[in-house]
Amino acid sequence: MNEMSDQIRAVVFVVIALVILFAWGHFYKPPVAPQPQPAQTAVQETTPQVPSNSSAGSGGIRQGTAAVAAASATRIQAAEEKSVVVESPLYLVELSNRGGVVRSWKLKKYSDDQKPAHLLDLVNNSAAQQLGWPFSLVLSDSQLEAKANSALYEVTPGPGNLTAPTEITFHWSDGHLDVTKKLNFGLDYVMSAEVSVLLDGKAIPAGIAWRGGFGDRAVYKAASLVTVYYKLNDKLNLLQYKKLGVSGNQSQPALQNGPMEYLGIEDQFFTAAFLPDGAELSLWHWTQDHGIVDDGKPASEPIAEMAAGTAIAAPLAVRVFVGPKDLKILEKTKPPLAELINFGWTGVIAKPLLWTLQTIHTKVPNYGWCIVLLTLVINFAMFPLKMKSWRSMQKMQKVGPEIRQIQDRYKKYSMSDPRKKKMNEEVMAIYSREGINPMGSCLPMLFQMPIWWALWRVLNGAIELRHAPWMFWIHDLSAKDPYYILPIGMAIMMYLMTKMTPQTTTDPAQQKMMALMPLMFGFFFFSLSSGLNLYMFTSNLVGIGQQVYLNRTEPLPSKSKFKKKALNE
């Protein structure tokens, strides 16, 4: 067979090429170019999404055809950073569209410790600039999280000052990740937030965080007093900074699954509590180092941080209480948050005492004098018990020399010696003769202990005493005495009362220990609140007066009478 000439080969090549071009143009038409969108304040682009499907059978992998659908996702991003301020009679909140976060949350009824004083800001601006802002997002993918928390969101309504009640919407999308935050601010301390995070059109789990520390930074040891908490199965759990995060790596968020009744972060007087609003809430908690406080120095303790969110792929709906730990306000919140005021096991007594203090304040505007009056009421109410205790101590002191003689006779015997039993019988015979109950001096004091402990809780943690002055040098009853006058005075009063009170022990070592007790108490009370020191000072001052009365109405016999009685026996 003769080979084709070069001319024939060229003709065949051209024909085949034309057929291929015709077939390609007929079956594979080029896509229609998208029409340009009108100019907007936000930057918009289109990005194709190509979903793919695959399936596998029980006997092996079955290959199928992948259907490619042409879809478009809109990129939404603001052109510049903007701020929105929401104001109500109770708060002043500044938000930024960079990340859709809170930059400042000021409470109008509370001030800080600056001179002149400013509204108290619960956001630590210096730390938040480095560690992150409240209402930023927590996502399982750190890269997506960083994008969402640094992006410029469209904000509706536009930038400016708004008056509560109002709603603000932040929206941002890069065509792949889509985030929407709707914030509703009311007239009380509770606002609501709805957060939707979509990845390629599908919801993913997300949390809304309180980063950068929390609360009043002027409080003594503020960082260590900040606590993350959650209520689960009707039990309130408190997590101090040492218990936050994953063990061994506290900067890694630890997940505590819900459903929570509520959760949040708090300091001594204020809290940000996240309350469920139709969604089951879980808790993430962690710490971060190198937080910066206002004076430019590193924080003494790691910064506590937390987030409330859903562990399932669904939008997040939550209500947020940001405000004071005021018992009346917390009791009205749904669910009630009264447990955040930590009265401990003395709550049954502490709440009536706090109510009494508040009631006195309706008539006496100075909380310092309210504490003085409350102390007088308690001391005179408890005086019958004190009198019974002191009378018992007087009787014990009367027979002290006689008991001492008995103890001296048996001191050469060991505790295991049977003759020690004889000593105890002789001592009990004296108690029986004089009508003395050995526990009579202790039981009244034990009965008073819950009241003292409840007052400790109330006066050391009541927000009513924050920045409440008394007189002269005491400008804040919730803070320690700047010159330590009250704790020193309290120690002196305690020492005088110890000298005036009958001693029930005949052991010289124990007597010396009792004499040193006021000094130890004084050092211990140096770091406690002025309100608590004022109560202790007043109580001891009243106690001295009561002891003078008791000593005059039933004085102790003289020492010569003791000696005469001992010789006769």
Buried (B, 14 or more C-beta within 10 A) or exposed (E): EEEEEEEEEEEEEEEEEEEEEEEEEEEEEEEEEEEEEEEEEBEBBEEEBEEEEEEEEEEEEEEEEEEEEEEEBBBBBBEEEBBBBBBBEBBBBBBBBBBBBBBBBBBEEBBBBEEEEEBBBBBBBBBBEEBBBBBBBBBEEEEBBEBBBEBBBBBEEEBEEBEBEBBBBBBBBBBBBBBBBBBBBBEBBBBBBBBBBBBEEEBBBBBBBBBBBBBBBEBEEBBBBBBBBBBBEEEBBEBBBEBBBEEEEBEEBBBBEBEBBBBBBBBBBBBBBBBBBEBEBBBBBBBBEEBBBEEEEEBEBBBBBBBBBBBEEBBBBBBBBBBBBBBEBBEEBEEEBBBBBBBEEBBEBBBEBBEBBBEBBEEBEBBBBBBBBBBEEBBEEBBEBBBBBBBBBBBBBBBBBBBEEBBEEBEEEEEEEEEBEBBEEBBEEEBEEEEBEEEBBBBBEEEBEBBBBBBBBBBBBBBBBBBBBBEEEBBBBBBBBEEBBBBBBBBBBBBBBBEBBBBBEBEEEEEEEBEEEBEEBBEEBBEBBBBBBBBBBBBBBBBBEBBEEBBEEEEEEEEEEBEEBEEEE
